[in-house]
Amino acid sequence: MKYNFRLFWRTFYRSFFDNKNTPARLTRKRLLFLILFYSVWPLGALMHWFFFWLDDILFPAHKTHVVEKPLFILGNLRSGSTFLQRLLSRDDQTFTSLTTWDIYLTPSVTQKKITQLISRFDKKFLNGILHKWLYAFDKATLGKIKIHPISFFKPEEDENIHLHIWDGYFVFFLFPFANEFPNYQHFDEALAPEHKKRIMTFYKSMLQRHMYANKGKKYFVAKNPAFSPKIETLAEFFPDARILYLARNPLDMLPSTVSWINYARRQFTDPGEGYLYIDEILDMTQHWYRHPLRYLDSHPSPRHLIVSYDDLIQRPEAVIRGFYEQFGYPDQPGLPIIIDQAVKETLAFKSDHNYSLEEMGFTREQIIETYKDIFERFNFETREDLVPVKQVELDM
């Protein structure tokens, strides 16, 4: 495993000394974020790497642990992958995922084992008081985020785990200096073979550690829109993988993605008013449709499945039971109850998305023309009514 020190120092330098005319200009808000980040992250990174080293000494078997039949949910952002992953993670007899806690606080086997010991001690001797405090803190902090609900204890995009080697799309998300980064949005085609190998070797190691530390959970499930451009490399490193691609109508996906990316990046930057990154998002979303679909078309397999977002939302039980059977996962007796509860909770969620196509500079006709092949392939509606200014969305 290798840390990308060059990129780390380049983003540090650009953040403080070369940020003019970038979305990460050094405003007061950005400076406060940088001070907090660089006060905490380097120490945390050193601690994590110390525990990675301990893993190899205390739990060397993690390196040969087989990740059997992992399920990777791909697709563009805002296409239902969060909803599906969190639904499947409720079937904890079949699946396990990396939670926000796993990704940022306990990525190593040793840390997970320590956490498990503390949890058992808390339950047996402290009547669960630590657990209650953590959940209260989680609700008071991460629970306040409404555009995309997040929690320490819920599954999250494990693409973010590449922060631990400072080499992945989420690093670019925090430090938007485009000319400093590889083109992660076109991963399979843009990165050198050795670079791809370095990133994916680390990712596979993280999955092996997680599965080793959580023995008894049979299959790993991940939702990673940012894995859509690396589908070829993903299949190479996980030849036993099940790949499920979700496709949503571009009239819904595109404005929702623009809104979410601008909201998320504004938590760490202060770029000014208006919607930014439009050209980047247009290029990214087109590629994240076409590249994985081309790969899946050219590699037909019972281990691959393309699902329309509308089918998933309108017939969740039929779709989920269908791919359980197709992918060889056991059909649990309580699955209908799990699906029903997940759908009810998701429908009760109120998103903070407020946007209009006009404010983003789009027209319905432009979107239909840009994604013409996608509309034709999935027979998506080219409806006259534009995406509403205010809409309630699923937990994507």
C-alpha positions in Angstrom: 0.0 0.0 0.0 1.4 3.4 -1.0 0.4 6.9 0.1 0.3 9.6 -2.6 2.6 12.0 -0.8 3.1 14.1 -3.9 -0.6 14.8 -4.3 -1.0 15.5 -0.5 1.7 18.2 -0.6 0.5 19.6 -3.8 -3.1 20.0 -2.5 -1.7 21.5 0.7 0.4 24.0 -1.2 -2.5 25.0 -3.6 -4.9 25.3 -0.7 -2.9 28.0 1.1 -0.7 29.6 -1.6 -2.1 29.1 -5.1 -5.9 29.1 -4.9 -7.0 32.3 -6.7 -9.6 31.9 -9.5 -10.5 28.4 -8.2 -13.6 27.2 -6.3 -11.3 26.7 -3.3 -10.2 30.3 -2.9 -9.0 31.1 0.6 -12.0 32.7 2.2 -12.6 32.7 5.9 -14.9 29.7 5.7 -12.3 27.8 3.6 -9.5 28.8 6.0 -11.4 27.5 9.0 -12.0 24.2 7.2 -8.3 23.8 6.3 -7.1 24.6 9.8 -9.5 22.0 11.3 -8.7 19.4 8.6 -4.9 19.7 8.8 -5.1 19.8 12.6 -6.8 16.4 12.7 -6.3 14.4 9.5 -2.5 13.9 9.5 -2.6 12.6 13.0 -5.5 10.3 12.1 -3.7 9.1 9.0 -0.6 8.2 11.1 -2.8 6.3 13.6 -4.6 4.4 10.8 -1.3 3.4 9.1 0.1 2.2 12.5 -3.0 0.0 12.9 -2.6 -1.3 9.3 0.9 -2.3 10.2 -0.4 -4.0 13.4 -3.0 -5.9 11.2 -0.1 -7.6 9.3 1.4 -8.7 12.6 -1.7 -9.7 14.7 -4.1 -10.8 11.9 -2.0 -11.7 8.9 -4.8 -14.0 7.6 -6.7 -11.0 6.5 -4.4 -10.8 3.4 -5.6 -14.1 2.1 -9.3 -13.7 3.1 -11.5 -14.4 0.1 -14.1 -11.8 -0.7 -16.8 -14.1 -2.1 -19.5 -12.9 -4.6 -19.3 -9.2 -3.6 -22.1 -7.0 -5.0 -21.2 -3.7 -6.5 -24.0 -1.2 -7.2 -23.0 1.2 -9.9 -24.7 4.1 -11.8 -24.7 7.8 -11.8 -25.1 9.8 -8.7 -28.6 10.3 -7.5 -29.8 7.1 -9.1 -31.1 5.1 -6.2 -27.8 3.3 -5.1 -27.9 4.5 -1.5 -31.5 3.4 -1.2 -30.7 -0.1 -2.5 -27.5 -0.5 -0.5 -29.1 0.5 2.8 -32.0 -1.7 2.1 -29.8 -4.7 1.4 -27.6 -4.0 4.5 -30.8 -4.6 6.6 -30.5 -8.2 5.5 -27.6 -8.7 7.9 -27.8 -12.4 7.6 -26.6 -12.1 4.0 -24.8 -8.7 3.5 -22.3 -6.4 5.2 -21.1 -3.0 4.1 -18.6 -0.4 5.2 -20.3 2.3 7.4 -19.2 5.9 7.8 -17.6 4.7 11.1 -15.7 1.9 9.3 -14.5 4.2 6.6 -13.2 7.1 8.6 -12.6 5.7 12.1 -11.9 2.0 12.0 -10.6 0.9 8.6 -8.2 -1.7 10.1 -8.9 -5.1 11.6 -7.2 -4.1 14.8 -9.4 -1.0 15.2 -12.5 -3.0 14.5 -11.6 -5.6 17.1 -10.9 -2.9 19.7 -14.3 -1.3 18.9 -16.0 -4.7 19.2 -14.4 -5.3 22.7 -15.5 -1.8 23.9 -19.0 -2.4 22.6 -19.3 -5.7 24.5 -17.9 -4.1 27.7 -20.4 -1.2 27.3 -23.3 -3.6 26.9 -22.3 -5.8 29.8 -21.0 -3.4 32.4 -22.3 0.1 31.5 -25.8 -0.7 30.4 -25.1 0.6 26.9 -24.4 4.2 27.9 -21.5 4.7 25.4 -23.8 3.4 22.7 -26.5 5.9 23.7 -24.0 8.8 23.8 -22.7 7.9 20.3 -26.1 7.7 18.8 -27.1 11.0 20.4 -24.0 12.7 19.0 -24.6 11.1 15.6 -28.2 12.5 15.5 -27.1 15.9 16.7 -24.3 16.2 14.0 -24.6 14.1 10.9 -28.3 13.7 11.5 -28.8 17.4 10.6 -27.8 16.8 7.0 -31.0 16.6 4.9 -29.9 16.6 1.3 -28.3 13.2 1.7 -28.9 11.5 5.1 -25.7 10.2 6.6 -24.9 8.5 9.9 -21.8 6.9 11.5 -23.7 3.7 11.6 -25.2 3.5 8.1 -23.5 2.2 5.0 -21.8 4.9 2.9 -19.8 5.1 -0.3 -16.6 3.3 0.4 -14.9 5.1 -2.5 -14.2 7.6 0.4 -11.8 5.1 2.0 -9.2 6.1 -0.6 -8.7 9.2 1.5 -6.4 6.9 3.5 -4.0 6.8 0.5 -4.8 10.3 -0.7 -5.7 9.0 -4.1 -9.3 9.0 -5.2 -12.3 11.0 -6.4 -13.3 12.1 -2.9 -10.0 13.8 -2.4 -10.7 15.9 -5.5 -14.1 16.6 -4.0 -12.5 18.3 -1.0 -9.7 19.9 -2.9 -11.1 20.9 -6.3 -7.8 21.7 -8.2 -8.6 19.9 -11.3 -5.1 20.1 -12.9 -3.5 18.5 -9.9 -5.5 15.2 -10.1 -5.7 12.2 -12.4 -8.9 12.0 -14.3 -10.7 9.7 -11.8 -14.0 10.3 -13.7 -12.5 8.3 -16.6 -10.6 5.9 -14.5 -10.3 2.8 -16.8 -9.1 4.9 -19.8 -7.2 7.7 -18.1 -5.0 6.1 -15.4 -1.8 4.2 -16.0 -2.0 0.5 -15.3 0.3 0.7 -12.3 -1.7 3.6 -10.8 -4.9 1.6 -11.2 -3.3 -1.4 -9.6 -2.1 0.6 -6.6 -5.6 2.1 -6.0 -7.5 -1.2 -6.4 -5.0 -3.2 -4.4 -5.6 -0.9 -1.5 -9.4 -1.1 -1.9 -9.4 -4.9 -2.0 -7.3 -4.9 1.1 -9.8 -2.8 2.9 -12.6 -5.2 1.9 -10.5 -8.2 3.1 -9.9 -6.5 6.4 -13.6 -5.7 6.9 -14.8 -9.2 6.0 -12.1 -10.9 8.1 -13.1 -8.7 11.2 -16.8 -9.4 10.6 -16.8 -13.2 10.2 -20.3 -14.6 9.8 -21.4 -12.0 7.3 -21.3 -13.8 4.0 -21.3 -11.2 1.2 -20.1 -7.6 0.8 -22.3 -5.0 -0.8 -21.1 -1.6 -1.9 -22.7 1.3 -3.7 -20.2 3.4 -5.6 -21.3 5.7 -8.4 -17.6 6.6 -8.7 -16.9 3.0 -9.6 -18.9 3.3 -12.8 -15.8 4.6 -14.7 -13.6 1.9 -13.2 -15.9 -1.1 -14.0 -13.3 -2.9 -16.1 -10.6 -2.6 -13.4 -13.2 -3.6 -10.8 -14.1 -6.8 -12.7 -10.4 -7.6 -13.1 -9.7 -7.3 -9.3 -13.0 -9.0 -8.3 -13.6 -11.7 -11.0 -16.3 -13.2 -8.8 -18.2 -9.9 -8.4 -21.8 -9.3 -9.1 -22.4 -6.0 -10.8 -25.7 -4.2 -10.7 -26.0 -1.0 -12.8 -28.8 1.5 -11.9 -30.1 3.8 -14.7 -32.3 6.8 -13.9 -33.9 9.3 -16.3 -31.4 12.1 -17.0 -34.2 14.7 -16.6 -34.2 13.7 -12.9 -30.6 12.5 -12.4 -28.8 15.5 -13.9 -30.3 18.4 -12.0 -30.3 16.4 -8.8 -26.6 15.6 -9.3 -25.7 19.3 -10.0 -27.6 20.3 -6.9 -26.0 17.7 -4.7 -22.4 18.3 -5.9 -22.7 22.0 -5.4 -24.2 21.6 -2.0 -21.6 19.1 -0.9 -18.6 21.1 -2.1 -19.9 24.2 -0.5 -19.5 22.5 2.8 -15.8 22.7 2.3 -15.3 25.7 -0.1 -16.8 29.1 -0.6 -16.9 29.6 -4.4 -19.6 32.2 -4.6 -23.2 32.1 -5.8 -24.7 30.1 -8.6 -24.2 26.5 -9.8 -20.7 25.5 -10.7 -18.9 22.5 -12.2 -21.6 22.2 -15.0 -19.2 21.2 -17.8 -17.4 18.7 -15.4 -20.8 17.2 -14.4 -22.0 16.9 -18.0 -18.9 15.1 -19.1 -18.9 12.8 -16.0 -22.5 11.8 -16.1 -22.4 11.0 -19.8 -19.4 8.8 -19.3 -20.9 7.2 -16.2 -23.8 6.1 -18.4 -22.0 5.0 -21.5 -18.8 3.4 -20.3 -20.3 0.9 -17.9 -23.1 0.1 -20.3 -20.7 -0.6 -23.1 -18.7 -2.9 -20.8 -21.8 -4.8 -19.7 -23.0 -5.1 -23.3 -19.7 -6.5 -24.4 -19.4 -8.9 -21.3 -22.8 -10.6 -21.0 -23.0 -12.6 -17.9 -25.5 -13.9 -15.3 -23.3 -12.0 -12.8 -24.3 -8.7 -14.4 -27.6 -6.9 -14.3 -28.9 -3.5 -15.6 -31.9 -2.2 -13.7 -34.0 0.9 -14.4 -34.5 3.2 -11.4 -38.2 3.2 -12.1 -38.4 -0.6 -12.0 -36.6 -0.6 -8.6 -39.0 2.0 -7.1 -42.2 0.7 -8.6 -41.4 -3.1 -8.0 -38.8 -3.3 -5.3 -39.6 -6.8 -4.1 -39.7 -8.3 -7.6 -36.4 -6.6 -8.6 -34.6 -7.6 -5.4 -35.8 -11.1 -5.3 -34.9 -11.4 -9.0 -31.3 -10.5 -8.5 -31.0 -12.5 -5.3 -31.8 -15.6 -7.3 -29.8 -14.5 -10.4 -26.7 -13.7 -8.3 -26.9 -16.8 -6.0 -27.7 -15.0 -2.7 -30.0 -16.8 -0.2 -33.6 -15.6 -0.1 -34.2 -14.8 3.5 -37.8 -15.3 5.0 -37.9 -11.8 6.3 -37.0 -10.1 3.1 -40.5 -8.7 2.3 -40.7 -7.0 5.7 -37.2 -5.5 5.2 -38.1 -4.1 1.8 -41.5 -2.7 3.1 -39.8 -1.0 6.1 -37.0 0.5 3.9 -39.5 1.9 1.4 -41.7 3.4 4.1 -38.7 5.1 5.7 -37.4 6.4 2.4 -40.7 7.8 1.3 -40.9 9.6 4.7 -37.6 11.3 4.0 -37.8 15.0 3.0 -34.9 16.2 0.9 -33.5 19.7 1.0 -33.2 19.7 -2.8 -34.5 23.0 -4.2 -33.5 23.7 -7.8 -34.7 24.5 -11.3 -33.3 23.7 -14.7 -33.4 27.4 -15.7 -31.1 28.3 -12.8 -28.6 25.6 -13.9 -28.7 26.8 -17.5 -30.4 23.7 -18.8 -33.5 23.1 -21.0 -35.5 19.9 -21.3 -34.6 19.7 -25.0 -30.9 20.1 -24.3 -30.9 17.3 -21.8 -32.8 15.0 -24.1 -30.4 15.7 -26.9 -27.3 15.3 -24.8 -28.4 11.9 -23.5 -30.4 10.8 -26.5 -29.0 7.3 -26.6 -29.9 6.8 -23.0 -33.5 7.9 -23.5 -33.8 5.6 -26.4 -32.2 2.6 -24.7 -34.4 2.8 -21.5 -37.4 4.3 -23.1 -37.3 7.1 -20.5 -40.1 9.7 -20.6 -39.3 13.0 -22.4 -42.1 14.6 -20.4 -43.2 18.1 -21.1 -43.3 19.0 -17.4 -39.8 20.0 -16.3 -38.2 18.7 -13.1 -40.2 20.6 -10.4 -38.6 23.5 -8.5 -39.2 21.7 -5.3 -39.3 17.9 -5.1 -39.1 15.1 -2.6 -36.5 12.5 -3.5 -35.6 9.1 -2.4 -32.6 8.6 -0.2 -30.3 8.2 -3.2 
